[in-house]
Amino acid sequence: MIKTLILYESRYGSTWEAADIISLIMGPSRRYPVSRFGDACRDFDFIVLGAPIYNGKIHKKMELFIEKEREWLDGKKIALFCTCLNGAEGLHVLREMEDNLGDNVLELGVFGGRLDMNRLKESDFQALTRFLSREGLPPQGMDLFDKEEIVEWSLRLKDIRDGLLNKVPIPKLSGDVESFLKQHNTCTLATSSPGRIRATPLEYIYIMGQVYILSEGGEKFANLIFNSRASVAVYEDYTDMNNLRGMQITGRATIVEDRDEYQQVIKKKGMTMEFVRSLPADLHMIRMDMEKVEFLNSDYKKQGYSARQVLKF
Ligand SMILES: Cc1cc2nc3c(=O)[nH]c(=O)nc-3n(C[C@H](O)[C@H](O)[C@H](O)COP(=O)(O)O)c2cc1C
């Protein structure tokens, strides 16, 4: 498991809020203002540094922190983000920081900031009035903070971090994913459409390299007819933290229309078409086309790999 440390500086709260969102999505993680950096922070593997832009520069406390902890940072993988009102300027500042920190900077994020004129200290009020007039902007508060762009960035960062995992070789991982799916038969299918969500416990079968679900119908179809994007979870009961086994599959849940495919699955499931036709109601079939499997398996840790593995199709 790669642990992420989010170190931030914030004067009026926007960067704190961004750091909070990033921390929630990047877990296992911890979020600290740079002023609280200490020995407990040193063994984190992936470091996210975030600060606001003030007067065309990254917040001074962040600048000083990087200077002071440069040697420690040189041994880490890093992502940088800022909040600001002038995105081009924010990007320019982050690129300079990236040039300084070198190849271990893996991602930059520039987010819109927030400004409430009524909360500013007198000196900030003056500095800001100068900044706004330089930018040709009216001397008034602004809210460019956009949770969605921070969530998108965090998900991208999570993908980048997963790329750093101590990886199980793909043929072994594919084999393990297949065995796990064959050994189990119950899943939770999560579906959604605008205004509706549904998590459905279901029996599944894994055959011909696919997860198939048979169903008489129900609310999940109210979502699937609008949105085939779906997620399936297959997992074992929790016993303790060293014995975790479960997977989250992301992909598309397609209602099977093809007669041959339908008949093949029915046969492989040990049923006949005569039996299906004799049922009092129609039996629908869903095929989960897997795009990504996130597999958490404590056994991998014992074998020297990361417990969390990602298989993409
Ligand atoms: C005194 C002052 C100076 C600022 N200077 C800049 C600037 O040069 N460039 C910019 O893009 N934003 C500037 N901003 C906007 C801040 O970067 C933005 O409001 C940020 O989100 C504040 O973060 P915080 O709430 O975490 O302190 C300035 C804001 C203040 C109050």
The ligand as a Gaussian input file, in Angstrom:
#p B3LYP/6-31G(d) Opt

LIG

0 1
 C       -3.259000      39.309000      -0.954000
 C       -3.618000      38.370000      -2.025000
 C       -2.810000      38.254000      -3.140000
 C       -3.136000      37.337000      -4.153000
 N       -2.317000      37.244000      -5.241000
 C       -2.640000      36.377000      -6.232000
 C       -1.805000      36.280000      -7.379000
 O       -0.784000      36.927000      -7.521000
 N       -2.167000      35.408000      -8.348000
 C       -3.307000      34.653000      -8.256000
 O       -3.592000      33.884000      -9.184000
 N       -4.113000      34.714000      -7.168000
 C       -3.789000      35.566000      -6.153000
 N       -4.585000      35.653000      -5.036000
 C       -5.736000      34.742000      -4.911000
 C       -5.423000      33.533000      -4.029000
 O       -4.405000      32.748000      -4.590000
 C       -6.662000      32.642000      -3.900000
 O       -7.687000      33.387000      -3.336000
 C       -6.375000      31.398000      -3.084000
 O       -7.392000      30.471000      -3.313000
 C       -6.279000      31.659000      -1.587000
 O       -5.996000      30.448000      -0.926000
 P       -6.314000      30.223000       0.623000
 O       -7.816000      30.431000       0.818000
 O       -5.957000      28.777000       0.842000
 O       -5.480000      31.140000       1.415000
 C       -4.297000      36.538000      -4.034000
 C       -5.096000      36.663000      -2.904000
 C       -4.773000      37.552000      -1.904000
 C       -5.652000      37.669000      -0.708000

